[in-house]
Amino acid sequence: MKVIALCPVCRAPRRENLKDSIGSLKHFQIALITLAICGIGFLIDGFPLAAKCLLFYLPFWAVADFLHGIQMREATKCPACGFDPVLYKRDWKAARAEVEVRLQKIVDELRAQHEVVLDRTRKAQEELRKQRLQVSSPVSSSPPDAML
């Protein structure tokens, strides 16, 4: 389901593709992997081992569901400010500290970029002043005429 939401901290819009559980395609892939393992078990020991290999479906499903949960949690985080609603629900102080650290890092990067731009601008302005001073004051090579 596509959800269009606003981050509660920075109001950045975001679109999330979230599903509560793994899809039928993932179940089909897990079943194919399990059947491949069953085929290998059948070649090694025959039907008894192949039947036991069918139980591999459950741990594979658990791992896929766990990985899906991690992906869902990463999808709920705000890419702009780093707000994590799951962490906020557990411990709002830790979530606030995490967002403050992320925003402080962004502010520091912007300040550094701003200083670089200011330095370039100041150097360019100094060069322009020097050029204007050279143009406005003509340099004469002969001494001034003495009054008679």
Contacts in CASP RR format, 6 or more apart in sequence:
PFRMAT RR
TARGET T0000
AUTHOR 0000-0000-0000
METHOD contacts of the structure
MODEL  1
MKVIALCPVCRAPRRENLKDSIGSLKHFQIALITLAICGIGFLIDGFPLA
AKCLLFYLPFWAVADFLHGIQMREATKCPACGFDPVLYKRDWKAARAEVE
VRLQKIVDELRAQHEVVLDRTRKAQEELRKQRLQVSSPVSSSPPDAML
1 17 0 8 1.000
1 18 0 8 1.000
1 19 0 8 1.000
2 15 0 8 1.000
2 16 0 8 1.000
2 17 0 8 1.000
3 15 0 8 1.000
3 16 0 8 1.000
3 18 0 8 1.000
4 13 0 8 1.000
4 14 0 8 1.000
4 15 0 8 1.000
5 13 0 8 1.000
5 14 0 8 1.000
5 16 0 8 1.000
6 12 0 8 1.000
6 13 0 8 1.000
6 14 0 8 1.000
7 14 0 8 1.000
7 78 0 8 1.000
7 80 0 8 1.000
7 81 0 8 1.000
7 83 0 8 1.000
8 83 0 8 1.000
9 78 0 8 1.000
9 81 0 8 1.000
9 82 0 8 1.000
9 83 0 8 1.000
9 99 0 8 1.000
10 78 0 8 1.000
10 80 0 8 1.000
10 81 0 8 1.000
10 83 0 8 1.000
12 78 0 8 1.000
12 79 0 8 1.000
12 80 0 8 1.000
12 81 0 8 1.000
14 78 0 8 1.000
14 79 0 8 1.000
16 75 0 8 1.000
16 76 0 8 1.000
17 75 0 8 1.000
18 72 0 8 1.000
18 75 0 8 1.000
18 76 0 8 1.000
19 68 0 8 1.000
19 72 0 8 1.000
21 65 0 8 1.000
21 68 0 8 1.000
22 61 0 8 1.000
22 64 0 8 1.000
22 65 0 8 1.000
22 68 0 8 1.000
26 64 0 8 1.000
26 68 0 8 1.000
27 61 0 8 1.000
30 57 0 8 1.000
30 60 0 8 1.000
30 61 0 8 1.000
30 64 0 8 1.000
31 57 0 8 1.000
33 56 0 8 1.000
33 60 0 8 1.000
34 53 0 8 1.000
34 54 0 8 1.000
34 56 0 8 1.000
34 57 0 8 1.000
34 60 0 8 1.000
37 53 0 8 1.000
37 56 0 8 1.000
38 50 0 8 1.000
38 51 0 8 1.000
38 53 0 8 1.000
38 54 0 8 1.000
38 56 0 8 1.000
39 50 0 8 1.000
39 53 0 8 1.000
40 53 0 8 1.000
41 49 0 8 1.000
41 50 0 8 1.000
41 53 0 8 1.000
42 49 0 8 1.000
42 50 0 8 1.000
73 84 0 8 1.000
73 86 0 8 1.000
76 84 0 8 1.000
76 85 0 8 1.000
76 86 0 8 1.000
77 83 0 8 1.000
77 84 0 8 1.000
77 85 0 8 1.000
78 84 0 8 1.000
81 99 0 8 1.000
81 102 0 8 1.000
81 103 0 8 1.000
82 98 0 8 1.000
82 99 0 8 1.000
82 102 0 8 1.000
83 95 0 8 1.000
83 99 0 8 1.000
84 95 0 8 1.000
84 98 0 8 1.000
87 94 0 8 1.000
87 95 0 8 1.000
87 98 0 8 1.000
88 95 0 8 1.000
END
